[in-house]
Structures are given as C-alpha cells and as structure tokens.
Amino acid sequence: MEKKTYTIIPLAVALVASIFAGIQPDPTHTCVIEETQRYCFDVSGGLHTRCYLTPEKDSWDYCKTGWQPIPEWAKEDGGDVHPVGVQYRCDKVECVVI
C-alpha cells in the first residue's frame, strides 16, 4: 500500500501543475506590427524591443517596432487594441474614437 501512495502523490502533483501551467496573467503590452499581446514583467531600454517573460529576464519575446503598453481604455473594452474599422485620435491624456 505504501508504494501506491508514493506513486499517486507525484502523479497528482504533476496533474495539478499541468492544469495551472497554461494560465497567464492579462497582457500588459502589445506589438502593433504583429498584432500580438504579452504579459511583460519588464521591457528592454531604448526601443523596447524585448518583452521579458520572466522576472529574471532570462526569457523574452521580440518585437522589431517595440512593445507598447496596452492603454487602460483598451483593457476596459476587452483588450482589443486593433479593432477592425475603428480609428482613434490620441494625445498624452486619452484616446477618442474618430
């Protein structure tokens, strides 16, 4: 009976870990040219071409035009930064639909 218990525990841990491995926080940055979004712990200096996927900055995703923060208004609208057919005019304070 003891061997079965020792075998079941690691299997249960592996199952729980695999379930939660795919959960990602909401995206914080967008790569406009590729129309992708990522959760970035930080972005690189200069042109912000690297979105660091871990706090240790040992894994990143690259965007040649630079990662831009997703504005709060876009998060409230479901995160769609690139809605088809909708144009925005933005200043340093807010963006409005035109």
C-alpha positions as CSV (number, residue, x, y, z in Angstrom):
1,M,0.0,0.0,0.0
2,E,2.9,2.4,0.7
3,K,4.3,2.1,-2.8
4,K,0.9,3.0,-4.4
5,T,0.7,6.2,-2.2
6,Y,4.2,7.3,-3.1
7,T,3.3,6.8,-6.8
8,I,0.0,8.6,-6.7
9,I,1.3,11.7,-4.9
10,P,3.8,12.7,-7.7
11,L,1.2,11.9,-10.4
12,A,-1.4,14.2,-8.6
13,V,1.2,17.0,-8.3
14,A,2.1,16.7,-12.0
15,L,-1.6,16.8,-13.0
16,V,-2.3,19.9,-10.9
17,A,0.9,21.6,-12.2
18,S,-0.1,20.9,-15.8
19,I,-3.5,22.3,-15.3
20,F,-2.2,25.6,-14.0
21,A,0.8,25.9,-16.3
22,G,-1.2,27.4,-19.1
23,I,-2.7,30.2,-17.0
24,Q,-1.3,33.5,-18.0
25,P,-2.0,37.0,-16.5
26,D,-3.7,39.6,-18.6
27,P,-1.4,41.1,-21.3
28,T,0.3,44.3,-20.4
29,H,2.0,45.2,-23.8
30,T,1.2,44.9,-27.5
31,C,3.4,44.5,-30.6
32,V,1.5,46.6,-33.1
33,I,3.1,45.3,-36.2
34,E,2.5,41.7,-35.3
35,E,-0.8,42.3,-33.6
36,T,0.2,40.2,-30.6
37,Q,-0.1,40.8,-26.9
38,R,2.0,39.6,-24.0
39,Y,2.4,39.9,-20.2
40,C,5.7,41.6,-19.8
41,F,7.5,41.7,-16.4
42,D,9.6,44.5,-18.0
43,V,10.7,45.7,-21.4
44,S,14.2,46.5,-22.6
45,G,15.6,50.0,-22.7
46,G,15.9,52.1,-25.8
47,L,13.3,50.9,-28.4
48,H,11.6,48.4,-26.0
49,T,12.1,45.6,-28.5
50,R,12.3,42.9,-25.8
51,C,9.3,41.9,-23.6
52,Y,10.8,40.0,-20.6
53,L,8.5,37.0,-19.9
54,T,10.1,36.2,-16.5
55,P,11.2,38.4,-13.6
56,E,14.8,37.1,-14.1
57,K,14.8,38.5,-17.6
58,D,16.1,35.2,-19.0
59,S,13.3,34.7,-21.5
60,W,11.8,37.3,-23.8
61,D,9.7,37.9,-26.9
62,Y,11.0,40.2,-29.6
63,C,9.1,43.0,-31.4
64,K,11.0,44.9,-34.0
65,T,8.9,48.1,-33.6
66,G,8.9,47.9,-29.8
67,W,6.4,46.7,-27.2
68,Q,3.8,49.4,-26.3
69,P,1.8,49.4,-23.1
70,I,-1.8,48.5,-23.5
71,P,-3.8,51.5,-22.5
72,E,-6.4,51.3,-19.7
73,W,-9.2,52.2,-22.1
74,A,-8.4,49.2,-24.3
75,K,-8.3,46.8,-21.3
76,E,-11.8,48.0,-20.3
77,D,-13.0,47.4,-23.9
78,G,-11.9,43.8,-23.8
79,G,-8.3,44.3,-24.7
80,D,-8.9,44.9,-28.4
81,V,-6.1,47.4,-29.3
82,H,-6.6,46.9,-33.0
83,P,-10.4,46.8,-33.7
84,V,-11.1,46.5,-37.4
85,G,-12.5,49.7,-38.9
86,V,-12.2,51.8,-35.8
87,Q,-9.8,54.8,-35.7
88,Y,-8.6,56.6,-32.7
89,R,-7.0,60.1,-32.1
90,C,-4.7,60.1,-29.1
91,D,-3.0,62.7,-27.1
92,K,-0.9,62.4,-24.0
93,V,-4.0,62.1,-21.8
94,E,-6.6,60.0,-23.7
95,C,-7.7,58.4,-26.9
96,V,-11.0,59.0,-28.5
97,V,-12.8,57.3,-31.4
98,I,-12.9,59.4,-34.6
